Amino acid sequence: KAREMLKVNKRKPTREWHYADYILTDKLFCGKCGDPMVGESGTSKTGAAHNYYACTKKRRRRACDKKNVRQAWIENWVLERVRVLLFDDKLLDCIAGAVYEYYLKRDDNQDFEDALTRKLKDVNSALANIVKAIEAGIFNDTTKQRMDELEQQKYEINAKLADMKLTASLKLTKEQILFFLREFRNMDFTKRECQKRLINTFVNSVFVYDDEVTITFNYSGDGRAVTLKDVDSGAEGSEFVSCGALSTF
């Protein structure tokens, strides 16, 4: 919450400060120049306050002619797109599958387990050779020390493999991810905290043009925003859901 307040505070000098909860901060971008759009507020002749998002390039250097966008309109529009996504079973299943695949790619436990298994095989082979040497009458302090070292290695490797098998039983499944996504359906969409959570979880970036809006839903959670170049090229090569994630309305 403190970080969110700091974002609001730095938008204007203190004498012009006005608080409004702009939930699309860091996710809304100008469709003309690609710069972020940040929350602003103004007062009409009647004294009524109006909140909107403005292109930062236009504010700083007057180098962009993008019109300001009303806060209520764009936030409601984005939230409605998220709501549509949540109640689309086919799309939600696709997202859950993509998230699960991403999760598996980032899980390097399998490679580590394979390495441990190979190491265990080598240790067992070395122990077998020492047993053959002992059977042939070769036994001394060096043989005993080496055998003790191998037995200790074998114990440690088996312990690690046992731990990994236990951990594997606790791994996420696609069904668990899908259950998590569907739980959003039961939230109160009118609550501001719920709206923030929906935006932070599902929305990567929103580009506002004069005649259209492009929204990109994410799943990796690594905080990287799609750029205007990505949007124009269809976000090829980026780690975002391919099943209808990039949508223009």
C-alpha positions as CSV (number, residue, x, y, z in Angstrom):
1,K,0.0,0.0,0.0
2,A,2.9,2.3,0.8
3,R,4.4,1.8,-2.7
4,E,1.0,2.5,-4.3
5,M,0.7,5.8,-2.3
6,L,4.3,6.8,-3.4
7,K,3.3,6.2,-7.0
8,V,0.4,8.6,-6.5
9,N,2.5,11.2,-4.7
10,K,5.1,11.5,-7.4
11,R,2.6,12.3,-10.1
12,K,2.1,15.9,-9.1
13,P,3.7,18.5,-6.8
14,T,2.4,18.4,-3.2
15,R,0.3,21.6,-3.7
16,E,-1.6,19.9,-6.5
17,W,-1.9,16.5,-4.9
18,H,-5.2,14.7,-5.1
19,Y,-5.7,11.0,-4.1
20,A,-7.5,8.6,-6.4
21,D,-7.0,4.9,-6.5
22,Y,-5.7,4.3,-10.1
23,I,-5.6,0.5,-10.3
24,L,-4.2,0.5,-13.9
25,T,-1.0,2.3,-12.8
26,D,2.1,0.6,-14.5
27,K,-0.2,-1.4,-16.8
28,L,-1.8,1.3,-18.9
29,F,0.2,2.6,-21.9
30,C,-0.4,5.1,-24.7
31,G,-1.2,3.4,-28.0
32,K,0.4,6.3,-30.0
33,C,3.9,6.5,-28.4
34,G,4.1,3.6,-26.0
35,D,4.7,5.7,-22.9
36,P,2.9,4.9,-19.6
37,M,-0.3,6.6,-18.8
38,V,-0.7,7.8,-15.3
39,G,-3.5,9.0,-13.1
40,E,-4.4,12.7,-13.1
41,S,-7.3,14.7,-11.6
42,G,-9.0,17.9,-12.5
43,T,-11.9,20.1,-11.5
44,S,-14.6,21.3,-13.7
45,K,-16.2,24.8,-13.7
46,T,-18.9,23.4,-11.4
47,G,-16.2,22.2,-8.9
48,A,-16.7,18.5,-9.7
49,A,-13.6,16.4,-9.6
50,H,-12.7,14.3,-12.6
51,N,-10.1,11.5,-12.7
52,Y,-8.4,10.3,-15.8
53,Y,-5.2,8.7,-17.2
54,A,-2.8,10.9,-19.2
55,C,0.2,10.0,-21.4
56,T,3.4,10.9,-19.6
57,K,5.1,12.0,-22.8
58,K,2.3,14.4,-23.4
59,R,2.6,15.8,-19.9
60,R,6.4,16.2,-19.9
61,R,7.2,17.4,-23.4
62,R,3.9,17.9,-25.2
63,A,5.4,15.3,-27.6
64,C,2.3,13.2,-27.9
65,D,-1.3,14.2,-28.8
66,K,-3.0,11.3,-27.1
67,K,-6.2,12.4,-25.5
68,N,-6.7,11.8,-21.8
69,V,-8.8,8.7,-20.9
70,R,-11.5,8.8,-18.2
71,Q,-10.5,6.6,-15.3
72,A,-13.9,5.1,-14.6
73,W,-14.4,4.2,-18.3
74,I,-11.1,2.5,-18.9
75,E,-11.0,0.6,-15.6
76,N,-14.5,-0.7,-16.0
77,W,-13.7,-1.7,-19.6
78,V,-10.6,-3.7,-18.5
79,L,-12.4,-5.3,-15.5
80,E,-15.2,-6.4,-17.8
81,R,-12.7,-8.1,-20.1
82,V,-11.3,-9.9,-17.1
83,R,-14.8,-10.9,-16.0
84,V,-15.5,-12.3,-19.5
85,L,-12.2,-14.3,-19.4
86,L,-13.1,-15.7,-16.0
87,F,-16.4,-17.1,-17.1
88,D,-15.1,-18.6,-20.4
89,D,-14.4,-22.2,-19.4
90,K,-12.5,-23.0,-22.6
91,L,-10.2,-20.0,-22.3
92,L,-9.7,-20.5,-18.6
93,D,-8.7,-24.2,-19.2
94,C,-6.2,-23.0,-21.9
95,I,-4.7,-20.5,-19.5
96,A,-4.4,-23.1,-16.7
97,G,-2.6,-25.5,-19.2
98,A,-0.2,-22.7,-20.2
99,V,0.5,-21.8,-16.6
100,Y,1.2,-25.5,-15.8
101,E,3.6,-25.9,-18.7
102,Y,5.4,-22.8,-17.7
103,Y,5.6,-24.1,-14.1
104,L,7.1,-27.4,-15.3
105,K,9.7,-25.6,-17.5
106,R,10.8,-23.6,-14.5
107,D,11.0,-26.7,-12.3
108,D,14.5,-28.0,-12.5
109,N,14.0,-30.8,-9.9
110,Q,13.8,-33.5,-12.5
111,D,17.3,-32.7,-13.9
112,F,18.6,-32.7,-10.3
113,E,17.0,-36.0,-9.6
114,D,18.4,-37.5,-12.8
115,A,21.9,-36.3,-11.8
116,L,21.5,-37.9,-8.3
117,T,20.3,-41.2,-9.8
118,R,23.4,-41.3,-12.1
119,K,25.6,-40.5,-9.2
120,L,24.1,-43.3,-7.1
121,K,24.7,-45.7,-10.0
122,D,28.4,-44.7,-10.0
123,V,28.7,-45.1,-6.2
124,N,27.1,-48.5,-6.3
125,S,29.4,-49.6,-9.1
126,A,32.5,-48.4,-7.1
127,L,31.3,-50.3,-4.0
128,A,30.8,-53.4,-6.1
129,N,34.5,-53.1,-7.3
130,I,35.7,-52.8,-3.7
131,V,33.7,-55.9,-2.7
132,K,35.4,-57.8,-5.5
133,A,38.8,-56.6,-4.3
134,I,38.0,-57.7,-0.8
135,E,36.9,-61.1,-2.1
136,A,40.2,-61.3,-3.9
137,G,42.0,-60.7,-0.6
138,I,42.9,-57.1,-1.1
139,F,41.9,-55.3,2.1
140,N,43.8,-52.5,3.9
141,D,43.2,-49.1,5.6
142,T,42.9,-47.3,2.2
143,T,40.3,-49.8,1.0
144,K,38.3,-49.5,4.2
145,Q,38.4,-45.6,4.1
146,R,37.3,-45.6,0.5
147,M,34.4,-48.0,1.3
148,D,33.3,-45.9,4.2
149,E,33.3,-42.8,2.0
150,L,31.2,-44.5,-0.7
151,E,28.7,-45.8,1.9
152,Q,28.3,-42.3,3.3
153,Q,27.8,-40.9,-0.2
154,K,25.2,-43.6,-0.9
155,Y,23.3,-42.7,2.3
156,E,23.3,-39.0,1.5
157,I,22.1,-39.5,-2.1
158,N,19.3,-41.9,-1.0
159,A,18.2,-39.4,1.6
160,K,18.1,-36.6,-1.0
161,L,16.1,-38.8,-3.4
162,A,13.6,-39.6,-0.7
163,D,13.2,-35.9,0.1
164,M,12.6,-35.2,-3.6
165,K,10.0,-37.9,-3.9
166,L,8.2,-36.3,-1.0
167,T,8.4,-32.9,-2.5
168,A,7.2,-34.2,-5.8
169,S,3.9,-35.3,-4.2
170,L,3.3,-31.6,-3.2
171,K,3.8,-30.2,-6.7
172,L,1.1,-28.1,-8.3
173,T,-1.2,-29.8,-10.8
174,K,-3.2,-28.2,-13.7
175,E,-6.4,-29.0,-11.8
176,Q,-5.2,-27.0,-8.8
177,I,-4.3,-24.0,-11.0
178,L,-7.7,-24.2,-12.7
179,F,-9.4,-24.3,-9.2
180,F,-7.5,-21.2,-8.2
181,L,-8.6,-19.3,-11.3
182,R,-12.2,-20.3,-10.9
183,E,-12.2,-19.1,-7.3
184,F,-12.1,-15.6,-8.7
185,R,-15.6,-16.0,-9.9
186,N,-16.9,-16.1,-6.4
187,M,-15.3,-12.7,-5.4
188,D,-17.2,-9.5,-5.1
189,F,-16.4,-7.6,-8.3
190,T,-17.7,-4.3,-6.8
191,K,-15.0,-4.3,-4.1
192,R,-11.9,-2.2,-4.9
193,E,-9.5,-4.8,-3.4
194,C,-11.0,-7.5,-5.5
195,Q,-10.6,-5.3,-8.6
196,K,-7.0,-4.7,-7.8
197,R,-6.3,-8.4,-7.4
198,L,-8.0,-9.2,-10.7
199,I,-5.9,-6.6,-12.5
200,N,-2.6,-7.6,-10.8
201,T,-3.2,-11.3,-11.5
202,F,-4.5,-11.3,-15.0
203,V,-3.6,-8.1,-16.8
204,N,-0.1,-7.5,-18.2
205,S,-0.6,-4.4,-20.2
206,V,-3.3,-2.2,-21.8
207,F,-2.6,0.0,-24.8
208,V,-5.1,2.8,-25.5
209,Y,-5.4,4.2,-29.0
210,D,-7.8,6.8,-30.3
211,D,-10.1,4.2,-31.9
212,E,-9.3,0.9,-30.1
213,V,-7.9,-0.6,-26.9
214,T,-5.5,-3.7,-26.8
215,I,-5.3,-5.7,-23.7
216,T,-2.7,-8.5,-23.0
217,F,-3.3,-11.1,-20.3
218,N,-0.2,-12.6,-18.6
219,Y,0.5,-15.8,-16.7
220,S,4.2,-15.8,-15.9
221,G,4.0,-13.3,-13.1
222,D,7.5,-12.0,-13.7
223,G,6.5,-8.4,-14.0
224,R,7.6,-7.8,-17.6
225,A,5.2,-5.7,-19.5
226,V,4.5,-6.2,-23.2
227,T,5.8,-3.4,-25.3
228,L,4.1,-1.5,-28.1
229,K,6.4,-3.3,-30.5
230,D,5.2,-6.7,-29.1
231,V,1.6,-5.7,-29.5
232,D,2.1,-4.6,-33.1
233,S,3.9,-7.9,-33.9
234,G,1.4,-10.1,-32.0
235,A,3.7,-10.6,-29.1
236,E,5.6,-13.3,-30.9
237,G,8.3,-15.0,-28.8
238,S,7.0,-13.7,-25.5
239,E,6.0,-15.8,-22.6
240,F,2.3,-15.0,-22.7
241,V,-0.8,-17.2,-23.1
242,S,-1.3,-17.9,-26.8
243,C,-5.0,-18.9,-26.5
244,G,-6.7,-15.5,-27.1
245,A,-4.5,-13.6,-24.6
246,L,-3.8,-10.8,-27.0
247,S,-7.2,-9.2,-27.7
248,T,-8.3,-6.1,-29.4
249,F,-11.8,-4.6,-28.8
